[in-house]
Amino acid sequence: MIQQLHILLTTPYLLITLAGLIGLMVGSFLNVVIYRLPVMMQQNWRKECTEYLQLDTIETDTQQEPFNLSLPLSRCPHCKTPIKPYQNIPVISYLFLKGRCATCSQPISLRYPLIEALTALTSAIVAWHFGYSPQTVFALVLTWSLIALSFIDIDHQLLPDNITLPVLWLGLLLSLFGFFTDTHTSIIGAIAGYTSLWIVFHLFKLATGKEGMGFGDFKLLALFGAWLGWQYLPLIILLSSLVGAVIGVSLIIFAKRDHTIPIPFGPYLAVAGWLALLWGNDINQFYLTTAGL
């Protein structure tokens, strides 16, 4: 037993493979979160508005079908046939079914296996980078949260507090134990992250009369400040702005996207923050060396 444990701890490929497999399963769950969480939030907002305005509703709570992250069970959006467990194996089932429902043969969105594969890949990279350490576990939690936030923002231009705030508080908690940064820089990072985009938001609104970003973006940058410290915020802002500008201009030129349609900034922040989590120090050192500082 001791020898087997020694082999496991000295063989990073086992950890990377395990993280990838877990990532596949988590990716399948993230597909559920990405679709259902915004719907759950809309239902809750509608209920609160109805109660506040004292309006009569046609359907009572007892008449409505339960809708949460566990119910109803997964089913085809076209024919409503429940999906059997062997038809819900990440990536494999999609390939086996040739991308179509087993009952009605309607196409299954390619997005589902792509998110599962993305989660597996990023999970494996995190495990490879941090190795056998507590940082791996928490970095995986952050990675999975960022994937869910990014795709929800793409779909709804929304970064749910249900995900952002708990992960932000987790970053502050981890700073007490010095996992990614110390408490001092973590607290300053959270404050600076929120405040910096808050100021940009109001300056842009004052100059143009329009809102350039949402409050969820402030909280997401505050999250990265809490996890990594204030020193990484300039890098994250620079990277996210650069990627956002390149993709935005590309969509306008090549995809003929209307420039008046807002583009969610959350995914760019998420990508930049994830890169800073893994290689932020190396990127900063490279920049300082190149600049001769």
N, C-alpha and C positions, 0 to 999 in steps of 0.2 A: 504494500500500500504506500509506504513512504517513498519507494523507488518510483512508483507510478506518479505520485504527486510531484516528485523532483523532475521527472520527464516533462510533465505538464507545465511546470513553472519555467522550465528552460527551453521550451519550444514555443516561440511566439506564433508560429503558424497555426497551432491549435487554437490559441486565443483569437486570432484574426478570423479563422473559419467559424468559430463559435459565435463571434460577434456578428459576422455576416448572416448566419442562419437566424439568429435572434432578430437581426435587422429585417429580414424578410417577413417574419411573423409580425413584428411591430409595424412594418410598412402596410400590411394588410389592415391592421387596426387603424392606422393613420388615415387610410382611405375612408373609413367609417367616420372618424372625427372630422375630417375635412368637409364631408358632405352634411353630416347631421348636426354638428355643433351650431353652425349659423342658423339652421332651421329651428333648432331648439331655442336659440336666443330670440328669433323673430316671434315664435309662439309665446314666449314668456313676455316679450314687450307688448304684444297684442293683448295678452291677458291683463297685464298691468294697466294698460290704457283703458281697456274696457271697464275694469273695476274702478279706476279713477274717475272716468266719465259717467259711471253708473249706467252703462248701456246694457240692454238685454241682448243675450247671444242666442243664436239658433241652436247651437250644439252645446250641451253641458259637458263638464269634465268627464262624467261617467259614460257619455256617448262617444267621446273621442278615443281613438286607438292610442295606446301608450306609444310614445315616441321619445327614445333616449338613445344612449350609445349602445345599449344591449337589446332593446326591443324597438320595432319588430325585427325578427330575424332577417338576414340578408335574402333578397329575392330579386328576380329579374325586373327591371323598371318597366319593361314592355308588357310581358304576359303575367307578371306578378307571381310566377312560380318560385317557391322557396328553393334556395341554392343548397344542394347537399354538401356535406362536409368535404367529400373527395373532389367536389367541383370548386372548392374555395381554397385550394392549396396555392400559396403565393407563386406567381409566375408560371409554375408548372401546369396548373389547371388551365390557365389562359392558352398556353401552347397546345395542350392536349385537346382543348375544345376548339382550337383554331380561331380563337377570338370571337366565338359566337355562342349564344345561349343554347344549351342542350335541348331545350323544349321548343322554342319559337324560332331559333336560328337567327335572331336579330344580333347585330354586331355588339360586342362588348367594348367599351371604351379602352383604347390602348393606354390611357392614363393610369389605370389601376396597376398593371404590371410595372409600368415605368416608375411609379412612386415606390412600389415594393422594391424594385431593383436599386433605385436611388438610396433608399433607406439602408439596404444591405451594404451597398458600396461605401457610403459615408460612415456607417458603423464599423466596417472593417478598417477603414483608414484611421478612425479614432483609436481603435484597439492597437493598430500598428504603431501609432504615434506615441501613445501614453503607456502601452505595455501593461504589465501586471501591477496596477496601482489603483487607489481609490479614485484618482482623477478620471480614469477610463469610465467608470460607472456614471459619474456625474456629467462628464462630457457627452456621453451617449444620451442622457436625459435632455441636455441642452440641444443636441443635434436633432433629436426626434421632435422636440418642441418647435424648433425653427422650421422644420419641413412642414409641419402642420400649419404654422402661422403663415408661411410663405404662400402656400396654395390657397388658403382661405382668403388671404389678401388679394391674390390674383382673381379669385372668383367674385368676391364681394367688396373689395377695397375696405377690409375690416381686419383689425388685429385684436382678437377677443381678449379682454382682461382675464377671462377664465384661464387662459394659458400664460399670458405675459406676466401678470402680477405674481402668481405663485413661483414662477421661475426666477423672477427678479428677487423675491424674498429669499429663495434658496441660495442665490448668489451671495447675498449679504450674510446669510448663515454660514456658508462655506468659508467666507473670509475670516471668520472667527478661528478657524483651524488652519488657515494659510494654505488652502488647497491650490488656488490659482493666483491669489493676491492677498494682501493683508487688509485688515478691517479699515484702516485709515484711508487707504487709496480706494477701497471699494465704496465707502460711503461718499467720498468726494466724487468718485466716478459716476455713481447713480445720480447725484445732484447735478453734476456738470452735464451728463448725458441728456437728461430731461430739459434742463434750462437752456442749453445751447440750441436745440431745435425749436424750443418754445420761442426764443428770441428771433430766430430766423423766420418762423411762422408769422409772427406779428409784424416784423419789418416788411416781409413780402406782402402781407395783407394791407399794410399801410401804404405801400408803394403802388400796388395794383388793384386793390379792392377785392382780391380773390384769395381763397385759402389754398396755399401751395401743398399742404400735407395735412395728415390727420393726427389727432392726439395719440393714436396708437403708435405712431412712429417715435414720438417723444419717449414713450414708455419702453419701447424696444431698445432704443439707444441707452436709456437708463439701465436697462437689464444688462447690456454688455459692459457698461461702466461698473456695475456691481460685481460682475463675474471677473472682469479682467483688470479693472482699475482705470483711472482717468488717463493714464499715459497712452492707452491704446485708442482713445476716442478720435484723435485727429486722423489716425490711420484708417479707422473704420469709416469715418465720414468721407475721406478722400477716395477710398476704394469704391464705396457704394455710389458716390456721385459720378465717378469715372465710368463705372459699369452701367449705371442708369443712363448717363448721357449717350454712351455708345449704342446701347440697345434701343433707347428712345428714338434717336436719329435714324437708326437702321429701320425701325418699324415705320417711320414716316416716309423714308425714301423708297424702301423696297416693298413694304407691305401696304403702302398708300394709306396708312393709318391717319385719321383726322387728328391734327395736332391739338385740337381743343379737347379731345377725350383724355381725361386724366390717367396717368400710368401709376400703379401702386409702387410706392417706394420701399415698402416692407421687405420684399424679396431681396432687393439689392443690399439693404442693411443686414439681412440675415446671412447672405453669402459673405459679405465683408467681415461680419462678426465671427463667422465660423472659421474663415481663413486666419483671422487674428488670433483666435483661440489656439489654433495649431501652430501657425508659423509667424505670429505677430512679432515676436522678438527678432527673428531672423530677418523679416522684412524691414523692421526699423533699423537694424544694424546695417543692412545693405544700403538703405537710403542714406544713413549718416556717413557711411564709408564713401559712397559715391559722391556725396556732397562735400566731402572733405572736412566733416565736422567731428 
